[in-house]
Amino acid sequence: MLVQPSADRPRQALWALGFRPFFLAGSVFALLALALWGAVLVGALPPTPTGGTLAWHRHEMLFGFAVAIVAGFLLTAVQNWSGLPGLSGRPLQGLFLLWLLARASWFLPIPAWLLVLVHGAFLPLVAVALARPIIQRRLRNNYPIVALVLLLAACQWLTLAGWLEQDERWQRRGVLAGLWLVAAMMSVIGGRVIPFFTRRGLGNMAPAPARPWLDRACLLGSIAVPLSYAVGLNDTPQPLMAGLFGALTLLHAVRLLLWHDRGLWRLPLLWSLHLAYAWLIPACLGLALWHAGVAINPSLATHALAVGAMTGLIVAMMARVSLGHTGRALQVPHSVACAFALIQLAALVRVALVPFTTLGLGLSVLLGGGALVLFLWHYLPILTRPRIDGMPG
């Protein structure tokens, strides 16, 4: 285990490691953003962000909320991968303040070029922070992680360019390419941690069987999707894309079946991961059918990915990582298990109910917001207090 000299440790636990401020602030921001979005949908508040509420909503739920959690997770994980101290103290504070300024910039009277600069600088700086220990230790297996972060930055730049030019097509392509790039990260990182966590959680210490062909196929297919969005192959139905999404549907389903153990349903920290990953299957299947000419709204597949898979996996991973990196037992109370369940219900309502009634939007927002409240209620003290074992982090 990495031991950091006491003199080098931040005085406040919140700045000890990347997961603490970004998990906490990302969750609070998601809760506030959902409340604002819901208020606009029901007409209680007029649209106020620069560029309109829709542009703000789709940019911020991905590049505000999800990217904060991705940054917190990776800045924490790179310490374990490299054995070198992770970003902490003043450098971490500076990176966090940049993220916070970007969230506020939509509501501030600043020039458009400055808003774009503030938003566009965050992910490249995260990539630099990740690349330094990875290159120093020559961890070639983790080079793709840095590349994925830079590709995600490129998606954000495309979205911001569309915002500057008032080009709806560029904005849509950038956001959807970024969303499916997060799905690619889920495929890579989920492929590493979900079977590992499942076997360890059930007391099986033997390593999971290696299936490099399956992992490579998922990675290649998952990377091809955001690239296809960026170049416009998903603007209209395409038989080629139907084949790609159909193949990914099968690959994710096979993976999930191979990872399954009936004992996992006893442990919320495990079934939450599996259910979140499972949402990749209807997301890919829905788009495969749409590209094949079936009359399906592709937005439903997008929200299956965004709410069920992405948000579900984010909350599940935050719950586990926060416990592990603060020296606590890997157990959660019933309230956190309820939070996991509420996220799944929010996704189900958003995909299955919204096409038939507008009340589904409000209900989905309430369920998702309730999940975040329960998560924050339990994890606020965990994220702001020192490790219980006295170790750094």
NUKOLZA-388236 format. One line per 8 residues: their letters; for each residue x, y, z of C-alpha. Coordinates in nm, 3 decimals, decimal comma, m for minus. Layout:
% residues N
a = X/Y/Z | ...
END
This chain:
% residues 393
mlvqpsad = 0,000/0,000/0,000 | 0,116/0,353/m0,083 | 0,227/0,541/0,228 | 0,238/0,919/0,196 | 0,453/1,119/0,441 | 0,238/1,296/0,699 | 0,392/1,634/0,613 | 0,271/1,600/0,252
rprqalwa = m0,089/1,521/0,342 | m0,354/1,793/0,299 | m0,494/1,932/0,625 | m0,850/1,878/0,508 | m0,957/1,525/0,417 | m1,168/1,656/0,128 | m0,853/1,736/m0,072 | m0,667/1,413/0,007
lgfrpffl = m0,756/1,235/m0,320 | m0,957/1,305/m0,634 | m1,263/1,094/m0,560 | m1,359/1,304/m0,255 | m1,436/1,648/m0,403 | m1,551/1,524/m0,743 | m1,785/1,251/m0,614 | m1,937/1,491/m0,362
agsvfall = m1,969/1,798/m0,584 | m2,069/1,594/m0,889 | m2,357/1,436/m0,695 | m2,473/1,769/m0,553 | m2,454/1,928/m0,897 | m2,653/1,643/m1,056 | m2,923/1,685/m0,792 | m2,945/2,061/m0,852
alalwgav = m2,935/2,018/m1,230 | m3,217/1,762/m1,220 | m3,424/1,996/m1,003 | m3,369/2,285/m1,245 | m3,445/2,067/m1,548 | m3,763/1,937/m1,387 | m3,875/2,289/m1,295 | m3,826/2,403/m1,654
lvgalppt = m4,015/2,102/m1,790 | m4,322/2,179/m1,578 | m4,302/2,552/m1,652 | m4,215/2,659/m1,298 | m3,894/2,833/m1,413 | m3,810/3,008/m1,738 | m3,499/2,892/m1,930 | m3,203/3,099/m1,804
ptggtlaw = m2,870/2,935/m1,906 | m2,676/3,084/m2,195 | m2,775/2,912/m2,517 | m3,101/2,770/m2,379 | m3,195/2,503/m2,129 | m3,179/2,207/m2,369 | m2,821/2,287/m2,473 | m2,728/2,333/m2,107
hrhemlfg = m2,903/2,012/m1,994 | m2,747/1,774/m2,242 | m2,401/1,932/m2,208 | m2,398/1,947/m1,829 | m2,539/1,603/m1,747 | m2,253/1,457/m1,951 | m1,963/1,704/m1,936 | m2,057/1,841/m1,593
favaivag = m2,190/1,552/m1,385 | m2,054/1,238/m1,554 | m1,713/1,387/m1,633 | m1,669/1,496/m1,269 | m1,721/1,138/m1,151 | m1,498/0,997/m1,426 | m1,224/1,242/m1,326 | m1,258/1,158/m0,957
flltavqn = m1,247/0,785/m1,026 | m0,948/0,797/m1,263 | m0,745/1,041/m1,051 | m0,791/0,797/m0,764 | m0,734/0,477/m0,960 | m0,409/0,600/m1,117 | m0,252/0,603/m0,770 | m0,326/0,233/m0,735
wsglpgls = m0,205/0,156/m1,088 | 0,124/0,345/m1,056 | 0,207/0,333/m0,685 | 0,272/0,708/m0,700 | 0,080/0,966/m0,491 | m0,234/1,087/m0,662 | m0,334/1,448/m0,718 | m0,408/1,615/m0,383
grplqglf = m0,391/1,943/m0,196 | m0,357/2,267/m0,394 | m0,327/2,107/m0,741 | m0,649/1,915/m0,677 | m0,816/2,230/m0,547 | m0,716/2,418/m0,862 | m0,856/2,149/m1,091 | m1,176/2,133/m0,890
llwllara = m1,222/2,512/m0,896 | m1,189/2,505/m1,275 | m1,467/2,245/m1,291 | m1,681/2,454/m1,053 | m1,625/2,772/m1,255 | m1,736/2,588/m1,568 | m2,065/2,493/m1,403 | m2,131/2,852/m1,299
swflpipa = m2,021/3,003/m1,632 | m2,355/2,925/m1,800 | m2,522/3,176/m1,568 | m2,250/3,446/m1,565 | m2,226/3,746/m1,801 | m1,894/3,642/m1,957 | m1,782/3,637/m2,321 | m1,864/3,322/m2,516
wllvlvhg = m1,496/3,254/m2,591 | m1,415/3,258/m2,217 | m1,698/3,014/m2,141 | m1,563/2,777/m2,406 | m1,207/2,812/m2,274 | m1,311/2,736/m1,915 | m1,510/2,429/m2,020 | m1,259/2,302/m2,274
aflplvav = m0,956/2,314/m2,045 | m1,075/2,070/m1,778 | m1,046/1,732/m1,952 | m0,703/1,799/m2,107 | m0,572/1,887/m1,760 | m0,721/1,563/m1,623 | m0,545/1,375/m1,906 | m0,212/1,539/m1,813
alarpiiq = m0,258/1,446/m1,446 | m0,326/1,085/m1,548 | m0,051/1,065/m1,808 | 0,236/1,171/m1,582 | 0,235/0,868/m1,344 | 0,127/0,629/m1,621 | 0,419/0,731/m1,846 | 0,662/0,749/m1,555
rrlrnnyp = 0,582/0,388/m1,463 | 0,548/0,284/m1,831 | 0,203/0,137/m1,772 | 0,128/0,068/m2,138 | m0,197/m0,114/m2,060 | m0,332/0,215/m1,925 | m0,231/0,436/m2,218 | m0,578/0,381/m2,375
ivalvlll = m0,738/0,539/m2,066 | m0,552/0,865/m2,133 | m0,649/0,844/m2,500 | m1,016/0,798/m2,406 | m1,006/1,109/m2,185 | m0,858/1,312/m2,472 | m1,122/1,177/m2,712 | m1,389/1,279/m2,461
aacqwltl = m1,235/1,626/m2,459 | m1,259/1,632/m2,839 | m1,630/1,547/m2,813 | m1,679/1,836/m2,575 | m1,494/2,073/m2,808 | m1,723/1,966/m3,093 | m2,026/2,034/m2,873 | m1,894/2,375/m2,769
agwleqde = m1,812/2,463/m3,130 | m2,172/2,382/m3,217 | m2,287/2,603/m2,930 | m2,070/2,891/m3,052 | m2,194/2,856/m3,410 | m2,552/2,782/m3,300 | m2,526/2,459/m3,497 | m2,772/2,206/m3,353
rwqrrgvl = m2,621/1,921/m3,553 | m2,270/1,972/m3,414 | m2,402/1,999/m3,059 | m2,601/1,680/m3,094 | m2,316/1,488/m3,253 | m2,069/1,602/m2,987 | m2,292/1,512/m2,693 | m2,393/1,171/m2,831
aglwlvaa = m2,036/1,088/m2,931 | m1,927/1,180/m2,578 | m2,204/0,976/m2,421 | m2,108/0,666/m2,617 | m1,743/0,730/m2,536 | m1,840/0,712/m2,168 | m2,009/0,383/m2,260 | m1,674/0,272/m2,402
mmsviggr = m1,510/0,362/m2,070 | m1,780/0,161/m1,895 | m1,695/m0,132/m2,119 | m1,322/m0,106/m2,045 | m1,338/m0,032/m1,674 | m1,648/m0,245/m1,615 | m1,475/m0,535/m1,785 | m1,195/m0,505/m1,531
vipfftrr = m1,381/m0,437/m1,207 | m1,727/m0,598/m1,231 | m1,607/m0,961/m1,254 | m1,329/m0,887/m1,002 | m1,566/m0,724/m0,751 | m1,821/m1,001/m0,803 | m1,578/m1,284/m0,732 | m1,421/m1,108/m0,433
glgnmapa = m1,759/m1,007/m0,293 | m1,873/m1,369/m0,302 | m1,552/m1,499/m0,144 | m1,400/m1,643/m0,462 | m1,033/m1,538/m0,461 | m0,946/m1,712/m0,787 | m0,888/m1,471/m1,078 | m1,164/m1,443/m1,336
parpwldr = m1,098/m1,641/m1,657 | m0,927/m1,423/m1,918 | m1,126/m1,369/m2,238 | m0,911/m1,122/m2,434 | m1,105/m1,178/m2,759 | m1,428/m1,067/m2,592 | m1,267/m0,765/m2,427 | m1,102/m0,654/m2,753
acllgsia = m1,424/m0,698/m2,951 | m1,618/m0,488/m2,697 | m1,347/m0,221/m2,698 | m1,328/m0,195/m3,078 | m1,705/m0,185/m3,117 | m1,744/0,063/m2,832 | m1,485/0,299/m2,982 | m1,639/0,272/m3,329
vplsyavg = m1,976/0,401/m3,205 | m1,865/0,748/m3,083 | m1,651/0,791/m3,393 | m1,956/0,713/m3,608 | m2,156/0,977/m3,418 | m1,883/1,238/m3,464 | m1,882/1,194/m3,845 | m2,261/1,184/m3,875
lndtpqpl = m2,328/0,817/m3,950 | m2,610/0,815/m3,695 | m2,796/1,119/m3,827 | m3,019/0,888/m4,030 | m3,078/0,509/m4,019 | m2,789/0,312/m4,169 | m2,779/m0,068/m4,223 | m2,408/m0,068/m4,136
maglfgal = m2,479/0,086/m3,797 | m2,761/m0,163/m3,736 | m2,497/m0,436/m3,765 | m2,256/m0,261/m3,529 | m2,518/m0,198/m3,260 | m2,653/m0,550/m3,302 | m2,305/m0,695/m3,249 | m2,253/m0,483/m2,937
tllhavrl = m2,589/m0,601/m2,802 | m2,470/m0,961/m2,824 | m2,123/m0,887/m2,688 | m2,253/m0,706/m2,379 | m2,511/m0,979/m2,318 | m2,245/m1,253/m2,339 | m2,022/m1,062/m2,101 | m2,299/m1,018/m1,848
llwhdrgl = m2,392/m1,386/m1,861 | m2,030/m1,492/m1,808 | m1,997/m1,262/m1,506 | m2,321/m1,374/m1,346 | m2,343/m1,563/m1,018 | m2,679/m1,603/m0,845 | m2,518/m1,509/m0,514 | m2,465/m1,151/m0,629
wrlpllws = m2,834/m1,069/m0,577 | m2,776/m1,076/m0,201 | m2,530/m0,786/m0,215 | m2,641/m0,435/m0,326 | m2,284/m0,335/m0,415 | m2,284/m0,617/m0,672 | m2,634/m0,624/m0,820 | m2,621/m0,248/m0,869
lhlayawl = m2,314/m0,289/m1,095 | m2,468/m0,572/m1,295 | m2,803/m0,399/m1,345 | m2,632/m0,078/m1,457 | m2,417/m0,264/m1,710 | m2,725/m0,451/m1,830 | m2,877/m0,122/m1,957 | m2,614/m0,123/m2,232
ipaclgla = m2,809/m0,410/m2,390 | m3,144/m0,229/m2,451 | m2,952/0,088/m2,541 | m2,762/m0,093/m2,817 | m3,063/m0,302/m2,920 | m3,287/0,002/m2,953 | m3,044/0,174/m3,188 | m2,989/m0,147/m3,385
lwhagvai = m3,364/m0,168/m3,445 | m3,388/0,203/m3,534 | m3,107/0,172/m3,786 | m3,281/m0,138/m3,926 | m3,594/0,067/m3,999 | m3,809/m0,017/m3,697 | m4,021/0,279/m3,578 | m3,845/0,339/m3,245
npslatha = m3,754/0,676/m3,100 | m3,371/0,671/m3,071 | m3,399/0,909/m2,773 | m3,527/0,616/m2,566 | m3,207/0,423/m2,633 | m3,004/0,733/m2,547 | m3,178/0,768/m2,211 | m3,144/0,396/m2,140
lavgamtg = m2,771/0,457/m2,172 | m2,760/0,792/m1,990 | m2,991/0,713/m1,696 | m2,981/0,337/m1,658 | m2,624/0,250/m1,757 | m2,419/0,565/m1,700 | m2,590/0,708/m1,391 | m2,657/0,363/m1,248
livammar = m2,291/0,262/m1,278 | m2,173/0,602/m1,151 | m2,375/0,576/m0,827 | m2,276/0,212/m0,776 | m1,906/0,280/m0,835 | m1,906/0,593/m0,616 | m2,060/0,390/m0,335 | m1,798/0,117/m0,351
vslghtgr = m1,491/0,330/m0,425 | m1,574/0,572/m0,142 | m1,590/0,287/0,108 | m1,275/0,114/m0,015 | m1,063/0,430/m0,024 | m1,169/0,547/0,322 | m1,085/0,217/0,492 | m1,446/0,114/0,554
alqvphsv = m1,613/m0,224/0,520 | m1,770/m0,289/0,181 | m2,126/m0,285/0,308 | m2,405/m0,035/0,253 | m2,722/0,035/0,454 | m3,074/m0,016/0,320 | m3,097/0,353/0,228 | m2,812/0,319/m0,023
acafaliq = m2,961/m0,002/m0,163 | m3,282/0,200/m0,210 | m3,079/0,465/m0,396 | m2,954/0,196/m0,635 | m3,311/0,075/m0,689 | m3,445/0,428/m0,745 | m3,192/0,487/m1,023 | m3,310/0,169/m1,194
laalvrva = m3,673/0,278/m1,156 | m3,590/0,625/m1,293 | m3,439/0,464/m1,603 | m3,731/0,226/m1,645 | m3,985/0,509/m1,619 | m3,786/0,730/m1,858 | m3,769/0,458/m2,123 | m4,100/0,273/m2,079
lvpfttlg = m4,343/0,538/m1,952 | m4,240/0,868/m2,113 | m4,353/0,767/m2,466 | m4,709/0,735/m2,333 | m4,739/1,022/m2,081 | m4,552/1,342/m2,005 | m4,590/1,266/m1,634 | m4,317/1,009/m1,683
lglsvllg = m4,056/1,283/m1,723 | m4,140/1,436/m1,388 | m4,156/1,098/m1,217 | m3,818/0,997/m1,360 | m3,664/1,323/m1,236 | m3,812/1,269/m0,889 | m3,685/0,911/m0,869 | m3,335/1,009/m0,984
ggalvlfl = m3,327/1,303/m0,746 | m3,439/1,080/m0,459 | m3,156/0,840/m0,532 | m2,900/1,121/m0,516 | m3,045/1,253/m0,189 | m3,012/0,909/m0,029 | m2,658/0,870/m0,159 | m2,550/1,212/m0,029
whylpilt = m2,717/1,156/0,308 | m2,497/0,854/0,372 | m2,177/0,951/0,190 | m2,137/1,320/0,278 | m1,959/1,242/0,609 | m1,760/0,961/0,449 | m1,624/1,186/0,174 | m1,537/1,476/0,405
rpridgmp = m1,375/1,289/0,695 | m1,033/1,122/0,713 | m0,988/0,750/0,655 | m1,083/0,551/0,961 | m0,757/0,350/0,945 | m0,534/0,659/0,952 | m0,387/0,592/0,609 | m0,358/0,866/0,345
g = m0,633/0,908/0,089
END
